[in-house]
Amino acid sequence: MTTPADLLRAAEGLVGGGASGAKGAWSRAAALLTRQAIEASLTDLWTRRSPGVARCPARIQLICLPAAGLDTEVAQQLRHAWAVLSAACHHHPYDVAPSSHELREWIRVAARLHRVVCSPE
């Protein structure tokens, strides 16, 4: 089973230049992996704290984060990161791919959620 940490490591590898054969697709691949890591962390969090919320769409799970005890600012950063990552994953020819700087920031936010989920309550 692929864990959120595995997904984030793979995304970091792509951003760090580990995708020599990707020919420009690396940024969108990193965005997809990071979004998947956020969604997997959300599933882990809600499965333990409120299984009913775990069955809701990711957008609803993100809105409910403060109810799980997550800092409001962190919850807001996660909602923003998930939204821009989702947009980056739905490629249109006229869109500019996310930069490595943007991706690193979103990976950092996703890793913060993963740490919160993995920490003992």
The first five atom37 places (N, CA, C, CB, O) and aatype in JSON, in Angstrom:
{
  "aatype": [12, 16, 16, 14, 0, 3, 10, 10, 1, 0, 0, 6, 7, 10, 19, 7, 7, 7, 0, 15, 7, 0, 11, 7, 0, 17, 15, 1, 0, 0, 0, 10, 10, 16, 1, 5, 0, 9, 6, 0, 15, 10, 16, 3, 10, 17, 16, 1, 1, 15, 14, 7, 19, 0, 1, 4, 14, 0, 1, 9, 5, 10, 9, 4, 10, 14, 0, 0, 7, 10, 3, 16, 6, 19, 0, 5, 5, 10, 1, 8, 0, 17, 0, 19, 10, 15, 0, 0, 4, 8, 8, 8, 14, 18, 3, 19, 0, 14, 15, 15, 8, 6, 10, 1, 6, 17, 9, 1, 19, 0, 0, 1, 10, 8, 1, 19, 19, 4, 15, 14, 6],
  "atom_mask": [
    [1, 1, 1, 1, 1],
    [1, 1, 1, 1, 1],
    [1, 1, 1, 1, 1],
    [1, 1, 1, 1, 1],
    [1, 1, 1, 1, 1],
    [1, 1, 1, 1, 1],
    [1, 1, 1, 1, 1],
    [1, 1, 1, 1, 1],
    [1, 1, 1, 1, 1],
    [1, 1, 1, 1, 1],
    [1, 1, 1, 1, 1],
    [1, 1, 1, 1, 1],
    [1, 1, 1, 0, 1],
    [1, 1, 1, 1, 1],
    [1, 1, 1, 1, 1],
    [1, 1, 1, 0, 1],
    [1, 1, 1, 0, 1],
    [1, 1, 1, 0, 1],
    [1, 1, 1, 1, 1],
    [1, 1, 1, 1, 1],
    [1, 1, 1, 0, 1],
    [1, 1, 1, 1, 1],
    [1, 1, 1, 1, 1],
    [1, 1, 1, 0, 1],
    [1, 1, 1, 1, 1],
    [1, 1, 1, 1, 1],
    [1, 1, 1, 1, 1],
    [1, 1, 1, 1, 1],
    [1, 1, 1, 1, 1],
    [1, 1, 1, 1, 1],
    [1, 1, 1, 1, 1],
    [1, 1, 1, 1, 1],
    [1, 1, 1, 1, 1],
    [1, 1, 1, 1, 1],
    [1, 1, 1, 1, 1],
    [1, 1, 1, 1, 1],
    [1, 1, 1, 1, 1],
    [1, 1, 1, 1, 1],
    [1, 1, 1, 1, 1],
    [1, 1, 1, 1, 1],
    [1, 1, 1, 1, 1],
    [1, 1, 1, 1, 1],
    [1, 1, 1, 1, 1],
    [1, 1, 1, 1, 1],
    [1, 1, 1, 1, 1],
    [1, 1, 1, 1, 1],
    [1, 1, 1, 1, 1],
    [1, 1, 1, 1, 1],
    [1, 1, 1, 1, 1],
    [1, 1, 1, 1, 1],
    [1, 1, 1, 1, 1],
    [1, 1, 1, 0, 1],
    [1, 1, 1, 1, 1],
    [1, 1, 1, 1, 1],
    [1, 1, 1, 1, 1],
    [1, 1, 1, 1, 1],
    [1, 1, 1, 1, 1],
    [1, 1, 1, 1, 1],
    [1, 1, 1, 1, 1],
    [1, 1, 1, 1, 1],
    [1, 1, 1, 1, 1],
    [1, 1, 1, 1, 1],
    [1, 1, 1, 1, 1],
    [1, 1, 1, 1, 1],
    [1, 1, 1, 1, 1],
    [1, 1, 1, 1, 1],
    [1, 1, 1, 1, 1],
    [1, 1, 1, 1, 1],
    [1, 1, 1, 0, 1],
    [1, 1, 1, 1, 1],
    [1, 1, 1, 1, 1],
    [1, 1, 1, 1, 1],
    [1, 1, 1, 1, 1],
    [1, 1, 1, 1, 1],
    [1, 1, 1, 1, 1],
    [1, 1, 1, 1, 1],
    [1, 1, 1, 1, 1],
    [1, 1, 1, 1, 1],
    [1, 1, 1, 1, 1],
    [1, 1, 1, 1, 1],
    [1, 1, 1, 1, 1],
    [1, 1, 1, 1, 1],
    [1, 1, 1, 1, 1],
    [1, 1, 1, 1, 1],
    [1, 1, 1, 1, 1],
    [1, 1, 1, 1, 1],
    [1, 1, 1, 1, 1],
    [1, 1, 1, 1, 1],
    [1, 1, 1, 1, 1],
    [1, 1, 1, 1, 1],
    [1, 1, 1, 1, 1],
    [1, 1, 1, 1, 1],
    [1, 1, 1, 1, 1],
    [1, 1, 1, 1, 1],
    [1, 1, 1, 1, 1],
    [1, 1, 1, 1, 1],
    [1, 1, 1, 1, 1],
    [1, 1, 1, 1, 1],
    [1, 1, 1, 1, 1],
    [1, 1, 1, 1, 1],
    [1, 1, 1, 1, 1],
    [1, 1, 1, 1, 1],
    [1, 1, 1, 1, 1],
    [1, 1, 1, 1, 1],
    [1, 1, 1, 1, 1],
    [1, 1, 1, 1, 1],
    [1, 1, 1, 1, 1],
    [1, 1, 1, 1, 1],
    [1, 1, 1, 1, 1],
    [1, 1, 1, 1, 1],
    [1, 1, 1, 1, 1],
    [1, 1, 1, 1, 1],
    [1, 1, 1, 1, 1],
    [1, 1, 1, 1, 1],
    [1, 1, 1, 1, 1],
    [1, 1, 1, 1, 1],
    [1, 1, 1, 1, 1],
    [1, 1, 1, 1, 1],
    [1, 1, 1, 1, 1],
    [1, 1, 1, 1, 1],
    [1, 1, 1, 1, 1]
  ],
  "atom_positions": [
    [[0.84, -1.18, 0.0], [0.0, 0.0, 0.0], [0.89, 1.25, 0.0], [-0.96, 0.0, 1.23], [1.87, 1.34, 0.74]],
    [[0.53, 2.19, -0.83], [1.28, 3.44, -0.9], [0.76, 4.39, 0.17], [1.17, 4.09, -2.32], [-0.44, 4.65, 0.26]],
    [[1.67, 4.9, 0.97], [1.3, 5.8, 2.07], [1.42, 7.25, 1.63], [2.17, 5.53, 3.3], [2.05, 7.54, 0.61]],
    [[0.83, 8.18, 2.39], [1.02, 9.6, 2.09], [2.5, 9.98, 2.07], [0.28, 10.45, 3.11], [2.92, 10.79, 1.24]],
    [[3.29, 9.41, 2.97], [4.73, 9.71, 2.99], [5.4, 9.25, 1.69], [5.41, 9.04, 4.21], [6.25, 9.95, 1.15]],
    [[5.01, 8.07, 1.18], [5.56, 7.58, -0.09], [5.2, 8.53, -1.23], [5.03, 6.16, -0.4], [6.05, 8.84, -2.07]],
    [[3.96, 8.99, -1.26], [3.51, 9.9, -2.31], [4.28, 11.22, -2.25], [2.0, 10.16, -2.18], [4.68, 11.76, -3.28]],
    [[4.49, 11.73, -1.03], [5.23, 12.99, -0.89], [6.69, 12.84, -1.29], [5.14, 13.5, 0.54], [7.26, 13.74, -1.91]],
    [[7.29, 11.7, -0.95], [8.69, 11.47, -1.37], [8.78, 11.42, -2.89], [9.22, 10.14, -0.75], [9.73, 11.96, -3.47]],
    [[7.83, 10.78, -3.53], [7.84, 10.7, -4.99], [7.65, 12.09, -5.6], [6.72, 9.74, -5.49], [8.31, 12.43, -6.59]],
    [[6.77, 12.88, -5.03], [6.56, 14.25, -5.53], [7.82, 15.08, -5.36], [5.38, 14.92, -4.8], [8.21, 15.82, -6.26]],
    [[8.46, 14.97, -4.19], [9.71, 15.7, -3.96], [10.79, 15.28, -4.95], [10.2, 15.47, -2.54], [11.56, 16.11, -5.43]],
    [[10.83, 13.99, -5.26], [11.8, 13.5, -6.24], [11.58, 14.11, -7.61], [0.0, 0.0, 0.0], [12.54, 14.44, -8.31]],
    [[10.33, 14.26, -8.0], [10.03, 14.87, -9.29], [10.42, 16.34, -9.31], [8.54, 14.72, -9.61], [11.0, 16.82, -10.28]],
    [[10.1, 17.04, -8.24], [10.42, 18.47, -8.16], [11.93, 18.67, -8.09], [9.74, 19.11, -6.93], [12.46, 19.65, -8.63]],
    [[12.61, 17.75, -7.43], [14.06, 17.86, -7.28], [14.85, 17.45, -8.52], [0.0, 0.0, 0.0], [16.08, 17.45, -8.49]],
    [[14.17, 17.11, -9.59], [14.87, 16.76, -10.82], [15.01, 15.27, -11.05], [0.0, 0.0, 0.0], [15.8, 14.85, -11.9]],
    [[14.25, 14.48, -10.32], [14.36, 13.04, -10.46], [13.57, 12.48, -11.63], [0.0, 0.0, 0.0], [13.48, 11.26, -11.76]],
    [[13.0, 13.34, -12.48], [12.16, 12.86, -13.58], [12.75, 13.26, -14.91], [10.73, 13.4, -13.46], [12.15, 14.04, -15.65]],
    [[13.93, 12.76, -15.23], [14.62, 13.17, -16.44], [13.86, 12.83, -17.71], [15.98, 12.54, -16.48], [13.99, 13.54, -18.71]],
    [[13.07, 11.78, -17.71], [12.35, 11.41, -18.91], [10.94, 11.97, -18.97], [0.0, 0.0, 0.0], [10.19, 11.61, -19.88]],
    [[10.55, 12.82, -18.05], [9.17, 13.28, -17.98], [8.84, 14.38, -18.99], [8.88, 13.77, -16.61], [7.66, 14.61, -19.26]],
    [[9.83, 15.07, -19.54], [9.64, 16.09, -20.57], [8.54, 17.09, -20.25], [9.34, 15.44, -21.88], [7.62, 17.28, -21.04]],
    [[8.63, 17.72, -19.11], [7.68, 18.76, -18.75], [6.46, 18.29, -18.0], [0.0, 0.0, 0.0], [5.75, 19.1, -17.4]],
    [[6.18, 17.01, -18.02], [5.01, 16.48, -17.31], [5.3, 16.32, -15.82], [4.57, 15.14, -17.92], [4.38, 16.03, -15.05]],
    [[6.54, 16.48, -15.42], [6.92, 16.25, -14.02], [6.14, 17.13, -13.05], [8.41, 16.49, -13.85], [5.77, 16.67, -11.97]],
    [[5.88, 18.39, -13.42], [5.2, 19.28, -12.48], [3.76, 18.85, -12.25], [5.23, 20.73, -12.99], [3.27, 18.9, -11.13]],
    [[3.09, 18.43, -13.29], [1.7, 17.95, -13.13], [1.67, 16.62, -12.39], [1.01, 17.82, -14.5], [0.76, 16.35, -11.61]],
    [[2.66, 15.78, -12.64], [2.75, 14.51, -11.91], [2.99, 14.77, -10.42], [3.88, 13.62, -12.49], [2.39, 14.12, -9.57]],
    [[3.87, 15.71, -10.11], [4.14, 16.06, -8.71], [2.88, 16.65, -8.05], [5.3, 17.07, -8.62], [2.61, 16.37, -6.89]],
    [[2.13, 17.45, -8.8], [0.89, 18.01, -8.28], [-0.11, 16.9, -7.96], [0.28, 19.01, -9.28], [-0.76, 16.92, -6.91]],
    [[-0.23, 15.94, -8.85], [-1.16, 14.82, -8.63], [-0.75, 14.0, -7.41], [-1.21, 13.92, -9.87], [-1.6, 13.64, -6.58]],
    [[0.53, 13.69, -7.29], [1.01, 12.92, -6.14], [0.77, 13.66, -4.83], [2.5, 12.6, -6.3], [0.4, 13.05, -3.82]],
    [[0.99, 14.96, -4.84], [0.79, 15.76, -3.63], [-0.68, 15.81, -3.25], [1.34, 17.18, -3.83], [-1.03, 15.7, -2.07]],
    [[-1.54, 15.99, -4.24], [-2.98, 15.99, -3.96], [-3.42, 14.64, -3.41], [-3.79, 16.33, -5.23], [-4.2, 14.57, -2.46]],
    [[-2.9, 13.56, -3.99], [-3.24, 12.22, -3.49], [-2.75, 12.03, -2.06], [-2.62, 11.15, -4.4], [-3.42, 11.38, -1.26]],
    [[-1.6, 12.6, -1.73], [-1.09, 12.5, -0.36], [-2.02, 13.23, 0.61], [0.34, 13.09, -0.27], [-2.29, 12.73, 1.7]],
    [[-2.5, 14.41, 0.23], [-3.44, 15.14, 1.08], [-4.7, 14.31, 1.28], [-3.78, 16.52, 0.46], [-5.19, 14.18, 2.4]],
    [[-5.24, 13.76, 0.19], [-6.48, 12.99, 0.29], [-6.29, 11.72, 1.12], [-6.97, 12.61, -1.11], [-7.19, 11.34, 1.88]],
    [[-5.14, 11.07, 1.0], [-4.88, 9.87, 1.81], [-4.74, 10.23, 3.28], [-3.6, 9.16, 1.31], [-5.21, 9.49, 4.15]],
    [[-4.1, 11.35, 3.57], [-3.98, 11.8, 4.97], [-5.34, 12.15, 5.54], [-3.03, 13.02, 5.07], [-5.62, 11.84, 6.7]],
    [[-6.18, 12.79, 4.73], [-7.54, 13.11, 5.19], [-8.31, 11.84, 5.51], [-8.28, 13.93, 4.13], [-9.0, 11.77, 6.52]],
    [[-8.2, 10.85, 4.64], [-8.88, 9.57, 4.87], [-8.41, 8.95, 6.18], [-8.64, 8.61, 3.7], [-9.22, 8.47, 6.97]],
    [[-7.1, 8.95, 6.41], [-6.55, 8.4, 7.65], [-7.08, 9.16, 8.87], [-5.01, 8.45, 7.63], [-7.48, 8.55, 9.86]],
    [[-7.08, 10.47, 8.77], [-7.54, 11.32, 9.88], [-9.0, 11.05, 10.22], [-7.35, 12.8, 9.55], [-9.35, 10.78, 11.37]],
    [[-9.85, 11.11, 9.21], [-11.28, 10.98, 9.46], [-11.7, 9.56, 9.77], [-12.05, 11.48, 8.27], [-12.69, 9.35, 10.48]],
    [[-10.98, 8.58, 9.27], [-11.31, 7.19, 9.59], [-11.16, 6.97, 11.1], [-10.4, 6.22, 8.81], [-11.94, 6.23, 11.7]],
    [[-10.17, 7.61, 11.69], [-9.95, 7.48, 13.14], [-10.87, 8.36, 13.96], [-8.52, 7.8, 13.48], [-11.34, 7.95, 15.02]],
    [[-11.13, 9.57, 13.49], [-11.86, 10.54, 14.31], [-13.36, 10.59, 14.05], [-11.29, 11.9, 14.1], [-14.14, 10.78, 14.99]],
    [[-13.77, 10.42, 12.81], [-15.2, 10.51, 12.47], [-15.42, 9.8, 11.14], [-15.68, 12.0, 12.4], [-15.39, 10.44, 10.08]],
    [[-15.64, 8.49, 11.18], [-15.74, 7.71, 9.95], [-16.78, 8.23, 8.96], [-16.07, 6.3, 10.3], [-16.62, 8.05, 7.75]],
    [[-17.83, 8.86, 9.44], [-18.83, 9.41, 8.53], [-18.25, 10.49, 7.63], [0.0, 0.0, 0.0], [-18.6, 10.57, 6.45]],
    [[-17.37, 11.31, 8.17], [-16.74, 12.37, 7.39], [-15.79, 11.77, 6.36], [-15.98, 13.36, 8.31], [-15.62, 12.33, 5.27]],
    [[-15.18, 10.65, 6.67], [-14.24, 9.99, 5.74], [-14.93, 9.59, 4.44], [-13.62, 8.75, 6.39], [-14.27, 9.44, 3.42]],
    [[-16.25, 9.42, 4.47], [-16.98, 9.04, 3.26], [-17.41, 10.25, 2.44], [-18.2, 8.22, 3.63], [-17.94, 10.08, 1.33]],
    [[-17.2, 11.45, 2.95], [-17.57, 12.68, 2.24], [-16.5, 13.05, 1.22], [-17.76, 13.84, 3.25], [-15.37, 12.58, 1.3]],
    [[-16.86, 13.89, 0.24], [-15.86, 14.37, -0.72], [-14.73, 15.13, -0.01], [-16.53, 15.28, -1.77], [-14.92, 15.66, 1.09]],
    [[-13.58, 15.18, -0.64], [-12.4, 15.84, -0.05], [-12.69, 17.28, 0.34], [-11.23, 15.8, -1.02], [-12.23, 17.75, 1.38]],
    [[-13.44, 18.0, -0.48], [-13.74, 19.4, -0.18], [-14.45, 19.53, 1.18], [-14.62, 20.02, -1.29], [-14.14, 20.44, 1.95]],
    [[-15.38, 18.64, 1.46], [-16.1, 18.66, 2.74], [-15.15, 18.29, 3.88], [-17.31, 17.7, 2.71], [-15.18, 18.91, 4.94]],
    [[-14.31, 17.29, 3.66], [-13.35, 16.88, 4.68], [-12.43, 18.04, 5.05], [-12.52, 15.68, 4.2], [-12.11, 18.24, 6.22]],
    [[-12.02, 18.81, 4.04], [-11.15, 19.95, 4.29], [-11.86, 21.04, 5.08], [-10.64, 20.52, 2.96], [-11.26, 21.67, 5.95]],
    [[-13.13, 21.26, 4.78], [-13.91, 22.27, 5.51], [-14.04, 21.88, 6.98], [-15.3, 22.44, 4.87], [-14.08, 22.75, 7.85]],
    [[-14.11, 20.6, 7.25], [-14.31, 20.1, 8.62], [-13.03, 20.02, 9.45], [-14.96, 18.73, 8.57], [-13.09, 19.67, 10.63]],
    [[-11.88, 20.32, 8.89], [-10.62, 20.16, 9.61], [-10.56, 20.87, 10.96], [-9.5, 20.65, 8.76], [-10.06, 20.29, 11.92]],
    [[-11.04, 22.11, 11.09], [-11.0, 22.73, 12.42], [-11.76, 21.93, 13.48], [-11.56, 24.14, 12.35], [-11.4, 21.96, 14.65]],
    [[-12.82, 21.23, 13.07], [-13.58, 20.41, 14.02], [-12.75, 19.23, 14.51], [-14.86, 19.91, 13.37], [-13.05, 18.66, 15.56]],
    [[-11.71, 18.86, 13.76], [-10.82, 17.78, 14.17], [-9.68, 18.3, 15.04], [-10.25, 17.07, 12.93], [-8.8, 17.54, 15.44]],
    [[-9.7, 19.6, 15.33], [-8.68, 20.17, 16.19], [-7.5, 20.76, 15.44], [0.0, 0.0, 0.0], [-6.51, 21.15, 16.05]],
    [[-7.59, 20.82, 14.12], [-6.5, 21.38, 13.33], [-6.56, 22.9, 13.39], [-6.57, 20.89, 11.86], [-7.64, 23.49, 13.33]],
    [[-5.42, 23.52, 13.52], [-5.31, 24.97, 13.54], [-6.02, 25.56, 12.31], [-3.81, 25.41, 13.57], [-5.89, 25.03, 11.2]],
    [[-6.76, 26.64, 12.51], [-7.53, 27.27, 11.44], [-6.65, 27.7, 10.28], [-8.3, 28.46, 11.97], [-7.02, 27.54, 9.12]],
    [[-5.49, 28.26, 10.59], [-4.58, 28.72, 9.53], [-4.07, 27.54, 8.71], [-3.4, 29.5, 10.14], [-3.99, 27.62, 7.48]],
    [[-3.72, 26.46, 9.37], [-3.23, 25.26, 8.68], [-4.36, 24.69, 7.81], [-2.72, 24.19, 9.69], [-4.12, 24.28, 6.68]],
    [[-5.57, 24.66, 8.35], [-6.71, 24.16, 7.58], [-6.92, 25.01, 6.33], [-7.98, 24.16, 8.44], [-7.21, 24.47, 5.26]],
    [[-6.79, 26.31, 6.46], [-6.94, 27.2, 5.32], [-5.84, 26.95, 4.28], [-6.91, 28.68, 5.79], [-6.12, 26.91, 3.08]],
    [[-4.62, 26.78, 4.73], [-3.52, 26.47, 3.81], [-3.78, 25.16, 3.06], [-2.19, 26.39, 4.57], [-3.5, 25.05, 1.87]],
    [[-4.3, 24.17, 3.77], [-4.6, 22.88, 3.14], [-5.71, 23.01, 2.11], [-5.0, 21.86, 4.2], [-5.62, 22.43, 1.03]],
    [[-6.76, 23.77, 2.43], [-7.84, 23.97, 1.46], [-7.31, 24.64, 0.2], [-8.98, 24.8, 2.07], [-7.67, 24.27, -0.91]],
    [[-6.47, 25.65, 0.4], [-5.89, 26.35, -0.74], [-5.0, 25.42, -1.56], [-5.08, 27.58, -0.27], [-5.11, 25.35, -2.79]],
    [[-4.12, 24.7, -0.88], [-3.2, 23.79, -1.59], [-3.98, 22.73, -2.37], [-2.24, 23.1, -0.6], [-3.66, 22.46, -3.52]],
    [[-4.99, 22.14, -1.76], [-5.77, 21.11, -2.44], [-6.47, 21.69, -3.67], [-6.81, 20.49, -1.48], [-6.51, 21.04, -4.72]],
    [[-7.01, 22.9, -3.56], [-7.71, 23.53, -4.68], [-6.76, 23.81, -5.85], [-8.38, 24.83, -4.21], [-7.09, 23.52, -7.0]],
    [[-5.6, 24.38, -5.56], [-4.67, 24.69, -6.66], [-4.05, 23.42, -7.23], [-3.56, 25.65, -6.17], [-3.78, 23.35, -8.43]],
    [[-3.83, 22.42, -6.39], [-3.32, 21.15, -6.89], [-4.36, 20.48, -7.79], [-2.95, 20.21, -5.72], [-4.01, 19.91, -8.82]],
    [[-5.62, 20.56, -7.41], [-6.69, 19.99, -8.23], [-6.74, 20.68, -9.59], [-8.04, 20.11, -7.52], [-6.89, 20.03, -10.62]],
    [[-6.63, 22.0, -9.57], [-6.62, 22.75, -10.84], [-5.42, 22.36, -11.69], [-6.61, 24.26, -10.56], [-5.54, 22.22, -12.91]],
    [[-4.27, 22.18, -11.07], [-3.06, 21.8, -11.81], [-3.17, 20.4, -12.41], [-1.83, 21.88, -10.89], [-2.57, 20.11, -13.44]],
    [[-3.95, 19.54, -11.76], [-4.1, 18.17, -12.25], [-5.03, 18.08, -13.46], [-4.63, 17.29, -11.14], [-4.98, 17.11, -14.21]],
    [[-5.87, 19.09, -13.64], [-6.79, 19.11, -14.78], [-6.21, 20.03, -15.84], [-8.22, 19.58, -14.35], [-6.57, 21.2, -15.95]],
    [[-5.3, 19.47, -16.6], [-4.5, 20.22, -17.57], [-5.33, 20.72, -18.74], [-3.37, 19.37, -18.07], [-6.13, 19.99, -19.32]],
    [[-5.11, 21.98, -19.08], [-5.65, 22.58, -20.3], [-4.47, 23.14, -21.08], [-6.73, 23.7, -19.98], [-3.51, 23.63, -20.47]],
    [[-4.5, 23.09, -22.38], [-3.34, 23.53, -23.18], [-2.87, 24.95, -22.9], [-3.66, 23.41, -24.63], [-1.69, 25.26, -23.06]],
    [[-3.78, 25.81, -22.48], [-3.43, 27.21, -22.24], [-2.95, 27.47, -20.81], [-4.62, 28.1, -22.53], [-2.53, 28.58, -20.5]],
    [[-3.0, 26.47, -19.95], [-2.57, 26.63, -18.56], [-1.05, 26.56, -18.44], [-3.21, 25.57, -17.67], [-0.38, 25.82, -19.17]],
    [[-0.54, 27.33, -17.52], [0.88, 27.26, -17.18], [1.02, 26.23, -16.05], [1.45, 28.68, -16.77], [0.29, 26.28, -15.06]],
    [[1.95, 25.33, -16.21], [2.19, 24.31, -15.17], [2.71, 24.98, -13.9], [3.19, 23.22, -15.67], [3.35, 26.03, -13.98]],
    [[2.45, 24.38, -12.74], [2.97, 24.97, -11.5], [4.49, 24.97, -11.48], [2.42, 24.21, -10.28], [5.14, 24.08, -12.04]],
    [[5.05, 25.97, -10.82], [6.51, 26.07, -10.72], [7.02, 25.14, -9.61], [6.94, 27.55, -10.43], [6.26, 24.68, -8.77]],
    [[8.31, 24.9, -9.64], [8.9, 24.06, -8.6], [8.76, 24.73, -7.23], [10.39, 23.78, -8.92], [8.6, 24.04, -6.22]],
    [[8.83, 26.05, -7.19], [8.66, 26.77, -5.92], [7.25, 26.54, -5.37], [8.92, 28.29, -6.11], [7.08, 26.25, -4.18]],
    [[6.23, 26.68, -6.22], [4.85, 26.45, -5.79], [4.67, 25.01, -5.31], [3.86, 26.76, -6.94], [4.07, 24.77, -4.27]],
    [[5.19, 24.08, -6.08], [5.05, 22.67, -5.72], [5.72, 22.36, -4.39], [5.64, 21.79, -6.81], [5.17, 21.62, -3.58]],
    [[6.9, 22.91, -4.16], [7.58, 22.67, -2.88], [6.74, 23.18, -1.7], [8.97, 23.35, -2.87], [6.67, 22.54, -0.66]],
    [[6.11, 24.34, -1.88], [5.26, 24.89, -0.83], [4.06, 23.99, -0.58], [4.8, 26.32, -1.19], [3.71, 23.73, 0.57]],
    [[3.43, 23.51, -1.62], [2.26, 22.64, -1.47], [2.66, 21.29, -0.86], [1.56, 22.42, -2.82], [1.91, 20.72, -0.07]],
    [[3.82, 20.8, -1.22], [4.32, 19.56, -0.61], [4.56, 19.78, 0.88], [5.64, 19.09, -1.31], [4.25, 18.9, 1.69]],
    [[5.09, 20.93, 1.24], [5.33, 21.26, 2.65], [4.01, 21.28, 3.43], [6.04, 22.63, 2.78], [3.94, 20.77, 4.54]],
    [[2.98, 21.86, 2.84], [1.67, 21.92, 3.49], [1.1, 20.51, 3.65], [0.69, 22.81, 2.68], [0.56, 20.16, 4.7]],
    [[1.21, 19.69, 2.6], [0.72, 18.31, 2.66], [1.48, 17.5, 3.71], [0.85, 17.63, 1.28], [0.89, 16.69, 4.42]],
    [[2.78, 17.73, 3.81], [3.59, 17.02, 4.81], [3.18, 17.43, 6.22], [5.1, 17.29, 4.58], [3.22, 16.62, 7.14]],
    [[2.8, 18.68, 6.38], [2.35, 19.15, 7.7], [1.08, 18.41, 8.12], [2.11, 20.68, 7.69], [0.95, 18.0, 9.28]],
    [[0.15, 18.24, 7.19], [-1.06, 17.48, 7.5], [-0.69, 16.05, 7.86], [-2.05, 17.5, 6.3], [-1.21, 15.49, 8.83]],
    [[0.2, 15.46, 7.09], [0.59, 14.07, 7.35], [1.2, 13.94, 8.75], [1.6, 13.58, 6.27], [0.92, 12.97, 9.46]],
    [[2.03, 14.9, 9.16], [2.62, 14.86, 10.51], [1.53, 14.96, 11.58], [3.64, 16.01, 10.7], [1.59, 14.26, 12.59]],
    [[0.54, 15.81, 11.35], [-0.56, 15.96, 12.32], [-1.33, 14.65, 12.43], [-1.5, 17.12, 11.89], [-1.69, 14.22, 13.53]],
    [[-1.59, 14.03, 11.3], [-2.36, 12.78, 11.29], [-1.58, 11.67, 11.98], [-2.7, 12.37, 9.85], [-2.17, 10.85, 12.68]],
    [[-0.27, 11.63, 11.79], [0.57, 10.56, 12.37], [0.9, 10.79, 13.83], [1.85, 10.43, 11.58], [1.3, 9.85, 14.52]],
    [[0.75, 12.02, 14.31], [1.12, 12.29, 15.7], [0.09, 11.69, 16.64], [1.26, 13.8, 15.94], [-1.1, 11.63, 16.33]],
    [[0.56, 11.25, 17.81], [-0.38, 10.68, 18.79], [-1.34, 11.76, 19.27], [0.37, 10.06, 19.98], [-0.96, 12.92, 19.41]],
    [[-2.56, 11.37, 19.52], [-3.58, 12.33, 19.95], [-3.43, 12.7, 21.4], [-4.95, 11.78, 19.72], [-4.22, 13.49, 21.92]]
  ]
}
